[in-house]
Amino acid sequence: MDHISIGAIRHFVEIHAVIAYFILYLGVIIEGEIVVIFAGIFSYLGSINLFMAFISVILGGATKSLIGYAIGFYLNKHHSHRPFIHKIERRISYFLPRFKEKPFWSIFISRFFILGVGWFTLIYSGYKKTSIKMFVRAEAYSLALWSIGFLALGHFFSFTALSISRDVRKFIGVILIFFILFFILERVVAFIVELFNTKDDLSFEE
């Protein structure tokens, strides 16, 4: 790796920027946050345009929302008694116990969860035939905040790593440490939310 520099990595991504935007678009549909953070990292390095990255994220998120809702609508119409539908309902009830009472906020916050809850929520929204107007509004607000937040996080990762060292090995090492800390924090937040939901359910039952 001695012959590879940060400048070389930046230039490589820059000359393949169109492919990077397409990967970002697909990545948001399939997974989400990791590719957006990387987009923030490379946009800070100057490899890709921040505005184009943001547009790719928005398009990918909108496509994901449309696909998820359409799948749920289809399942309601043709496979409403399938066992995996009950699995989706249990998963949604576990992470978002107030979906029926507060669908807007459940849809809004689901994008920030881990373990595929976002996909389940989109499908469940279509399955329950949630108001399209309310669904679009919740998804639009959530997607905008989520996109800006994770792109900014990528900028922070890149800025901090460069501030520590411009050596490519140390740069990658710092980025890796940030990702590990990010995943740990995400798990902790998810655990706290689960505890909160559990307590809320117990008090509701009483």
C-alpha positions as a LaTeX table, in Angstrom:
\begin{tabular}{lrrr}
\hline
Residue & $x$ (\AA) & $y$ (\AA) & $z$ (\AA) \\
\hline
Met1 & 0.00 & 0.00 & 0.00 \\
Asp2 & 3.09 & 2.23 & 0.08 \\
His3 & 2.57 & 3.31 & $-3.53$ \\
Ile4 & $-1.08$ & 4.24 & $-2.93$ \\
Ser5 & $-1.88$ & 7.71 & $-1.64$ \\
Ile6 & $-5.05$ & 9.47 & $-0.60$ \\
Gly7 & $-4.71$ & 11.58 & $-3.73$ \\
Ala8 & $-4.60$ & 8.45 & $-5.88$ \\
Ile9 & $-7.74$ & 7.07 & $-4.24$ \\
Arg10 & $-9.46$ & 10.42 & $-4.63$ \\
His11 & $-8.51$ & 10.61 & $-8.32$ \\
Phe12 & $-9.63$ & 7.02 & $-8.99$ \\
Val13 & $-13.08$ & 7.67 & $-7.56$ \\
Glu14 & $-13.26$ & 11.03 & $-9.34$ \\
Ile15 & $-12.73$ & 9.55 & $-12.81$ \\
His16 & $-15.37$ & 6.91 & $-12.03$ \\
Ala17 & $-17.80$ & 9.38 & $-10.46$ \\
Val18 & $-20.76$ & 8.34 & $-12.63$ \\
Ile19 & $-20.33$ & 4.73 & $-11.51$ \\
Ala20 & $-19.99$ & 5.95 & $-7.91$ \\
Tyr21 & $-23.34$ & 7.78 & $-8.13$ \\
Phe22 & $-24.99$ & 4.66 & $-9.55$ \\
Ile23 & $-23.50$ & 2.46 & $-6.81$ \\
Leu24 & $-24.71$ & 5.01 & $-4.27$ \\
Tyr25 & $-28.22$ & 4.88 & $-5.74$ \\
Leu26 & $-28.31$ & 1.06 & $-5.62$ \\
Gly27 & $-26.62$ & 0.98 & $-2.23$ \\
Val28 & $-29.31$ & 3.14 & $-0.67$ \\
Ile29 & $-31.98$ & 0.80 & $-2.01$ \\
Ile30 & $-30.24$ & $-2.34$ & $-0.75$ \\
Glu31 & $-28.58$ & $-1.21$ & 2.47 \\
Gly32 & $-28.34$ & 2.49 & 3.09 \\
Glu33 & $-26.25$ & 4.23 & 5.68 \\
Ile34 & $-22.79$ & 2.75 & 4.96 \\
Val35 & $-22.77$ & 3.86 & 1.31 \\
Val36 & $-24.07$ & 7.30 & 2.28 \\
Ile37 & $-21.29$ & 7.74 & 4.83 \\
Phe38 & $-18.76$ & 6.73 & 2.16 \\
Ala39 & $-20.36$ & 9.25 & $-0.18$ \\
Gly40 & $-19.80$ & 11.90 & 2.48 \\
Ile41 & $-16.18$ & 10.81 & 2.87 \\
Phe42 & $-15.43$ & 11.00 & $-0.85$ \\
Ser43 & $-17.37$ & 14.22 & $-1.37$ \\
Tyr44 & $-15.19$ & 15.83 & 1.31 \\
Leu45 & $-12.10$ & 14.53 & $-0.48$ \\
Gly46 & $-13.42$ & 16.12 & $-3.67$ \\
Ser47 & $-13.92$ & 12.86 & $-5.58$ \\
Ile48 & $-17.65$ & 13.35 & $-6.09$ \\
Asn49 & $-19.98$ & 16.31 & $-6.08$ \\
Leu50 & $-21.90$ & 16.67 & $-2.81$ \\
Phe51 & $-25.08$ & 17.88 & $-4.51$ \\
Met52 & $-25.05$ & 14.98 & $-7.00$ \\
Ala53 & $-24.41$ & 12.57 & $-4.14$ \\
Phe54 & $-27.39$ & 14.01 & $-2.28$ \\
Ile55 & $-29.60$ & 13.66 & $-5.37$ \\
Ser56 & $-28.48$ & 10.02 & $-5.79$ \\
Val57 & $-29.34$ & 9.31 & $-2.16$ \\
Ile58 & $-32.76$ & 10.94 & $-2.47$ \\
Leu59 & $-33.55$ & 9.02 & $-5.68$ \\
Gly60 & $-32.38$ & 5.75 & $-4.13$ \\
Gly61 & $-34.41$ & 6.36 & $-0.97$ \\
Ala62 & $-37.51$ & 7.33 & $-2.95$ \\
Thr63 & $-37.19$ & 4.21 & $-5.12$ \\
Lys64 & $-36.81$ & 2.05 & $-2.01$ \\
Ser65 & $-39.93$ & 3.61 & $-0.48$ \\
Leu66 & $-41.94$ & 3.04 & $-3.66$ \\
Ile67 & $-40.79$ & $-0.57$ & $-4.01$ \\
Gly68 & $-41.46$ & $-1.35$ & $-0.34$ \\
Tyr69 & $-44.95$ & 0.14 & $-0.37$ \\
Ala70 & $-45.81$ & $-1.59$ & $-3.68$ \\
Ile71 & $-44.65$ & $-4.97$ & $-2.32$ \\
Gly72 & $-46.80$ & $-4.50$ & 0.79 \\
Phe73 & $-49.82$ & $-3.49$ & $-1.29$ \\
Tyr74 & $-49.34$ & $-6.57$ & $-3.49$ \\
Leu75 & $-49.02$ & $-8.88$ & $-0.48$ \\
Asn76 & $-52.23$ & $-7.52$ & 0.99 \\
Lys77 & $-54.05$ & $-8.21$ & $-2.24$ \\
His78 & $-52.68$ & $-11.68$ & $-3.02$ \\
His79 & $-50.91$ & $-13.20$ & 0.00 \\
Ser80 & $-52.53$ & $-11.76$ & 3.13 \\
His81 & $-52.63$ & $-15.14$ & 4.91 \\
Arg82 & $-49.01$ & $-16.14$ & 4.31 \\
Pro83 & $-46.91$ & $-16.94$ & 7.44 \\
Phe84 & $-44.20$ & $-14.40$ & 6.56 \\
Ile85 & $-46.82$ & $-11.62$ & 6.79 \\
His86 & $-47.25$ & $-12.42$ & 10.46 \\
Lys87 & $-43.46$ & $-12.35$ & 10.82 \\
Ile88 & $-43.40$ & $-8.82$ & 9.42 \\
Glu89 & $-46.20$ & $-7.77$ & 11.78 \\
Arg90 & $-44.35$ & $-9.19$ & 14.80 \\
Arg91 & $-41.15$ & $-7.41$ & 13.81 \\
Ile92 & $-42.91$ & $-4.09$ & 13.35 \\
Ser93 & $-44.80$ & $-4.52$ & 16.63 \\
Tyr94 & $-41.53$ & $-5.25$ & 18.42 \\
Phe95 & $-39.62$ & $-2.19$ & 17.22 \\
Leu96 & $-42.57$ & 0.13 & 16.51 \\
Pro97 & $-45.37$ & $-0.85$ & 18.89 \\
Arg98 & $-47.30$ & 2.36 & 18.19 \\
Phe99 & $-47.47$ & 1.95 & 14.41 \\
Lys100 & $-51.26$ & 1.73 & 14.34 \\
Glu101 & $-51.74$ & 4.69 & 16.69 \\
Lys102 & $-48.96$ & 6.87 & 15.24 \\
Pro103 & $-48.10$ & 5.64 & 11.72 \\
Phe104 & $-46.48$ & 8.93 & 10.67 \\
Trp105 & $-43.85$ & 8.89 & 13.42 \\
Ser106 & $-43.34$ & 5.14 & 13.11 \\
Ile107 & $-42.59$ & 5.48 & 9.39 \\
Phe108 & $-40.44$ & 8.57 & 10.00 \\
Ile109 & $-38.22$ & 6.98 & 12.64 \\
Ser110 & $-37.95$ & 3.51 & 11.07 \\
Arg111 & $-35.32$ & 4.70 & 8.56 \\
Phe112 & $-32.93$ & 5.33 & 11.45 \\
Phe113 & $-33.23$ & 1.80 & 12.83 \\
Ile114 & $-30.96$ & $-1.17$ & 12.09 \\
Leu115 & $-31.70$ & $-4.84$ & 11.37 \\
Gly116 & $-33.80$ & $-4.18$ & 8.28 \\
Val117 & $-36.63$ & $-2.48$ & 10.19 \\
Gly118 & $-36.86$ & 0.18 & 7.47 \\
Trp119 & $-37.70$ & $-2.36$ & 4.78 \\
Phe120 & $-40.24$ & $-4.10$ & 7.02 \\
Thr121 & $-41.91$ & $-0.77$ & 7.79 \\
Leu122 & $-42.21$ & 0.17 & 4.12 \\
Ile123 & $-43.73$ & $-3.20$ & 3.26 \\
Tyr124 & $-46.02$ & $-3.08$ & 6.28 \\
Ser125 & $-47.18$ & 0.42 & 5.32 \\
Gly126 & $-48.24$ & $-0.82$ & 1.91 \\
Tyr127 & $-49.78$ & $-3.95$ & 3.41 \\
Lys128 & $-51.90$ & $-1.87$ & 5.80 \\
Lys129 & $-52.75$ & 0.54 & 2.96 \\
Thr130 & $-51.46$ & 3.49 & 4.94 \\
Ser131 & $-52.58$ & 6.83 & 3.52 \\
Ile132 & $-50.31$ & 7.54 & 0.57 \\
Lys133 & $-50.28$ & 11.26 & 1.32 \\
Met134 & $-49.18$ & 10.65 & 4.92 \\
Phe135 & $-46.70$ & 7.95 & 3.85 \\
Val136 & $-45.05$ & 10.22 & 1.27 \\
Arg137 & $-44.84$ & 13.09 & 3.76 \\
Ala138 & $-43.29$ & 10.92 & 6.50 \\
Glu139 & $-40.82$ & 9.35 & 4.06 \\
Ala140 & $-39.86$ & 12.70 & 2.53 \\
Tyr141 & $-39.04$ & 14.30 & 5.89 \\
Ser142 & $-37.27$ & 11.19 & 7.11 \\
Leu143 & $-35.24$ & 10.75 & 3.92 \\
Ala144 & $-34.14$ & 14.39 & 3.85 \\
Leu145 & $-32.96$ & 14.36 & 7.47 \\
Trp146 & $-31.36$ & 10.92 & 7.13 \\
Ser147 & $-29.51$ & 11.87 & 3.92 \\
Ile148 & $-28.12$ & 15.12 & 5.28 \\
Gly149 & $-27.18$ & 13.50 & 8.58 \\
Phe150 & $-25.20$ & 10.61 & 7.13 \\
Leu151 & $-23.53$ & 12.70 & 4.44 \\
Ala152 & $-22.47$ & 15.10 & 7.19 \\
Leu153 & $-21.21$ & 12.15 & 9.24 \\
Gly154 & $-19.07$ & 11.05 & 6.29 \\
His155 & $-17.67$ & 14.58 & 6.06 \\
Phe156 & $-16.83$ & 14.46 & 9.75 \\
Phe157 & $-15.10$ & 11.08 & 9.39 \\
Ser158 & $-13.02$ & 12.31 & 6.44 \\
Phe159 & $-12.18$ & 15.70 & 7.98 \\
Thr160 & $-11.10$ & 14.15 & 11.29 \\
Ala161 & $-9.08$ & 11.37 & 9.65 \\
Leu162 & $-7.22$ & 13.89 & 7.46 \\
Ser163 & $-6.62$ & 16.10 & 10.48 \\
Ile164 & $-4.96$ & 13.17 & 12.26 \\
Ser165 & $-2.84$ & 11.97 & 9.34 \\
Arg166 & $-2.58$ & 12.14 & 5.56 \\
Asp167 & $-0.86$ & 8.76 & 5.41 \\
Val168 & $-3.25$ & 6.47 & 3.56 \\
Arg169 & $-2.86$ & 3.57 & 6.02 \\
Lys170 & $-3.55$ & 5.78 & 9.03 \\
Phe171 & $-6.40$ & 7.51 & 7.19 \\
Ile172 & $-8.10$ & 4.18 & 6.46 \\
Gly173 & $-7.39$ & 3.01 & 10.01 \\
Val174 & $-9.08$ & 6.06 & 11.52 \\
Ile175 & $-12.07$ & 5.66 & 9.20 \\
Leu176 & $-12.34$ & 2.00 & 10.23 \\
Ile177 & $-12.27$ & 2.94 & 13.92 \\
Phe178 & $-15.02$ & 5.50 & 13.31 \\
Phe179 & $-17.17$ & 2.87 & 11.61 \\
Ile180 & $-16.69$ & 0.44 & 14.51 \\
Leu181 & $-17.65$ & 3.14 & 17.01 \\
Phe182 & $-20.62$ & 4.08 & 14.85 \\
Phe183 & $-21.93$ & 0.51 & 14.76 \\
Ile184 & $-21.48$ & 0.13 & 18.51 \\
Leu185 & $-23.34$ & 3.38 & 19.14 \\
Glu186 & $-26.10$ & 2.31 & 16.75 \\
Arg187 & $-26.51$ & $-0.96$ & 18.62 \\
Val188 & $-26.64$ & 0.83 & 21.97 \\
Val189 & $-29.29$ & 3.26 & 20.71 \\
Ala190 & $-31.37$ & 0.38 & 19.29 \\
Phe191 & $-31.10$ & $-1.43$ & 22.63 \\
Ile192 & $-32.23$ & 1.67 & 24.55 \\
Val193 & $-35.18$ & 2.12 & 22.19 \\
Glu194 & $-36.15$ & $-1.52$ & 22.70 \\
Leu195 & $-36.06$ & $-1.07$ & 26.48 \\
Phe196 & $-38.13$ & 2.08 & 26.21 \\
Asn197 & $-40.71$ & 0.31 & 24.03 \\
Thr198 & $-40.86$ & $-2.64$ & 26.42 \\
Lys199 & $-41.48$ & $-0.36$ & 29.42 \\
Asp200 & $-44.03$ & 1.60 & 27.42 \\
Asp201 & $-45.88$ & $-1.59$ & 26.52 \\
Leu202 & $-45.91$ & $-2.80$ & 30.15 \\
Ser203 & $-47.27$ & 0.52 & 31.43 \\
Phe204 & $-49.84$ & 0.55 & 28.63 \\
Glu205 & $-51.02$ & $-2.95$ & 29.57 \\
Glu206 & $-51.36$ & $-1.97$ & 33.25 \\
\hline
\end{tabular}
